[in-house]
Amino acid sequence: MNQLVGIGTFELKEEVSENDLMLLPTQDLVKYENEPVVCEAAAPRRFSVPLSDSDLQERILKAIPKKTRNNNKWALGVWVAWTLERNLYQETITDGGNAIPSDPNLLSNELLNYWMAHFIQECRRVDTSPYPPNSLVQLASGIQRYLRTDCNRNDVSLFEKDSSTFAFFRKCLDSRMKELTNNGIGTNVKRADPILTTDEEAMWDSGVFNCNTSNGLTNIVFFYNCKLFGFRALDEHKQLDASQFRISVDTIGNKLLHYTGRLCKNVQGGLNNRNVDVKRITQKSDPTNPRCLVTIYEKYLSLIPREGRFYRKPLPHKANDGSIRFSVQPIGINTLSSKMKELFNAAGISTTDRNITNHSGKFTCCTTLFNAGFSDSTVKSRSGHRSTAVDTYKRPLETLQDNVSKALQPPVPTSKNVKQENDLSIAKSNQHSFEDKENDNSTMTINVPNCINKVVIFKNGKRYCLEI
């Protein structure tokens, strides 16, 4: 019996003819012959594993900053609360024909334009007080981002001036913002106050800034991360990595501190920011200053791992050789979020009538450079701003404000007010000296009638007015 051997879709006998060989699937044979059999575990993968549609959507949502996601959630929550209450009114059915859906994605652009106009005029806070104008813009922006990102409705452009689809909404928003501003709502914007030079000096003098203790060294690098590099309130602090700092030496032997930023509010690194570079700052050393920050940062970097979280928990006890130590565990986010207030309290500096937050460090950076006479481009290179928003961070010095106030005061009166004898506040000992000089050649005595209230005197081309 002939033995059958399976090759592809053909059956090959031990004895085959030339015609049978011509019918063999040679391409399959070459394919199998040239394709090496490699263990799957040992094969290096060049590309990523296949991603599903849900994986892609998850990555899109993950790329949105956390604060933006929270704002979107807040805006959508206000919309849902408004629809639940608005649907209780008979006018809702009469005007729109149906109840307003809690999901704005269920509305067409026409209905979205209509109900968004009502929403922006009628929405209130939980305590029934009106939202400030900027909050109304944030509410509408949050709903628009939800529709675009989560619902893929890229045709929703609430704020596009040339779009007629949502023109009614924009008019209602504009009128509501003007009404609120006219009533003084939202005009007093709460901003962080800059840190004064006296505050900074008090922190050094009180020992809050101390290079010889781990806690004092941590306080120094935190504060000057704000002042030198314009760090924001929390986001740049909590994501800060030790590898972002580097120490080098220039051609004349001076040490340099280099900082390279990463993603932050002003640099998202996405498609729209592909031409925007991250923050790159170099701080030069000052050998004449015993508080040279390059030296201080070099010491701190030598005591922590060169990679990983920058802020490490300070250890209270020193090592056997007397050097200060830090824990492997990083400082928590809650501690970092209130760090600036902690520094002020530790130094005994009053914050009454002052809004001192972590953001005060960025204000201090911009204010210091602005008052020192540096250009806007130089200030932006440190703060990381890319727009005119940097102007809100500039605060004039107290001395400058005093000079401006004095310059705008009314002119000092040139007339001399002459009071009655019984109202004079001159000491009695001085009155006799005036009486002795009445007969001097340099003194003129004038008897003025009671009906005269003002005397005008001209001397050396100058006019003097005396009110009696």
Number of C-alpha atoms within 10 A of each C-alpha: 3 8 9 12 11 9 12 12 8 13 13 17 13 10 9 9 9 7 8 13 11 9 9 16 13 12 9 11 12 10 10 11 10 8 8 8 8 8 7 8 7 7 8 7 9 6 6 6 7 7 8 9 9 9 10 11 12 11 11 12 13 11 11 12 13 12 11 12 17 12 18 21 16 16 22 21 15 17 22 17 13 17 21 14 9 18 15 11 11 10 12 16 14 10 11 12 9 10 18 21 14 16 13 22 18 11 15 11 18 10 15 20 20 19 20 22 21 15 22 22 19 13 19 16 10 10 6 8 10 17 21 19 19 10 14 21 16 15 23 23 18 21 26 25 21 21 20 16 15 13 12 12 15 11 11 20 19 22 15 12 10 9 11 12 18 23 18 15 23 20 12 16 22 15 11 19 23 13 13 16 13 11 10 11 17 17 12 7 8 8 15 18 19 24 23 14 10 9 17 17 12 17 22 15 12 12 14 24 23 19 19 13 20 23 20 18 20 22 21 22 19 20 20 17 19 24 22 21 23 26 27 20 20 17 16 18 20 18 16 17 19 17 15 16 20 16 16 13 12 9 6 6 8 13 19 20 19 17 20 15 20 18 16 17 14 15 19 18 16 11 7 9 12 10 9 13 13 17 21 15 18 18 15 17 17 15 13 7 8 9 14 13 21 22 17 16 20 16 13 22 17 9 15 18 16 15 12 16 19 25 25 21 17 20 15 13 13 14 10 7 6 9 12 20 20 21 14 15 11 15 16 12 14 10 10 17 18 15 19 23 17 16 21 20 14 13 20 14 15 10 11 7 7 12 15 19 21 22 21 25 28 30 26 24 25 28 24 22 17 20 13 9 9 12 10 15 13 13 22 20 15 21 25 25 19 13 9 10 10 18 15 11 21 19 17 13 14 10 9 11 12 11 11 11 10 11 10 8 8 7 8 6 7 10 12 11 12 12 11 8 8 6 8 11 8 9 8 9 8 9 11 10 10 11 9 9 12 12 11 8 7 7 10 9 7 6 5 11 7 7 6 9 10 12 11 10 9 9 7 5 6 7 11 14 14 14 14 14
